[in-house]
Amino acid sequence: MAFNYHRELQAWVVPLLLVGFFGYLMSHSFLSVFEVTADAMFLCFAIDMETNDGSAEKPYFMDQELLTFVSQSNKLTEGHKHRSMRPFQDNEDGTELQPMV
């Protein structure tokens, strides 16, 4: 409806849509390559953890910062799972639901 009343809008809307579409394609392509690279890195990490044990005979080939990040992430995840498996009566912060009387 805006194009019917304002013909000057047609002059810049089509190029704007084309630039937006090609910008989306370029960003999608870049992020797809980034995703494949991250997946390959984590697969190599998993294989390194499986085949090596960190000893002098079989040292890890991964970056030590990545190893500490994953181990800290696992500790946080295990702690969260442990807290969520406790019964509701042991909730020490008082956020459990109370019956209404």
C-alpha positions in Angstrom: 0.0 0.0 0.0 2.9 2.3 0.7 4.3 1.7 -2.8 1.0 2.8 -4.4 1.1 6.2 -2.8 4.9 6.8 -2.6 6.6 5.8 -5.9 9.9 7.0 -4.6 10.1 4.1 -2.2 10.4 1.6 -5.0 13.8 3.1 -6.0 15.6 2.0 -2.8 13.6 -0.9 -1.4 14.6 -3.5 -4.0 18.4 -2.8 -3.6 18.0 -2.8 0.2 16.3 -6.2 0.1 19.0 -7.6 -2.2 21.8 -6.3 0.1 20.0 -7.8 3.1 19.5 -11.2 1.4 23.1 -11.4 0.3 24.3 -10.3 3.7 22.2 -13.1 5.2 23.8 -15.6 2.8 27.3 -14.5 3.6 26.8 -14.6 7.4 25.1 -18.0 7.2 28.0 -19.3 5.1 30.6 -17.9 7.6 28.8 -19.3 10.6 28.4 -22.7 8.9 32.2 -22.9 8.4 32.7 -21.8 12.0 30.2 -24.5 13.2 32.0 -27.3 11.3 35.4 -26.1 12.7 34.1 -26.2 16.2 32.5 -29.6 15.7 35.8 -31.0 14.3 37.7 -29.5 17.3 35.4 -31.1 19.8 35.6 -34.5 18.0 39.4 -34.3 18.1 39.1 -33.5 21.8 36.9 -36.5 22.4 39.2 -38.8 20.5 42.2 -37.5 22.4 40.5 -38.0 25.7 39.6 -41.6 24.6 43.0 -42.7 23.4 45.3 -40.8 25.8 45.3 -40.7 29.6 47.6 -37.7 30.2 50.5 -39.8 31.5 54.1 -39.4 30.3 53.7 -42.4 28.0 50.4 -41.1 26.5 50.2 -37.3 26.9 47.2 -35.3 25.9 47.7 -33.4 22.6 44.8 -30.9 23.3 45.2 -27.4 24.6 45.3 -27.3 28.4 42.9 -24.4 28.5 40.3 -26.4 26.7 40.8 -29.3 29.0 40.3 -27.1 32.1 37.3 -25.5 30.6 35.6 -28.8 29.8 36.5 -30.3 33.2 35.1 -27.2 35.0 32.0 -27.4 32.8 31.5 -31.1 33.7 31.9 -30.3 37.4 29.2 -27.6 37.1 26.9 -29.9 35.2 27.4 -32.8 37.7 26.7 -30.4 40.6 23.5 -29.2 39.0 22.3 -32.7 38.3 23.1 -33.7 41.9 21.1 -30.7 43.2 18.1 -31.4 41.0 18.0 -35.1 42.1 17.6 -34.2 45.8 14.1 -34.5 47.3 12.0 -31.4 47.6 12.1 -31.5 51.4 15.8 -30.8 51.4 15.5 -27.5 49.7 17.4 -25.2 52.0 16.5 -21.9 50.3 12.8 -22.1 51.1 11.5 -22.0 47.5 9.5 -25.2 47.7 5.8 -24.9 47.1 3.6 -25.0 50.2 0.0 -26.1 50.3 -2.6 -23.4 50.5 -4.9 -23.7 53.5 
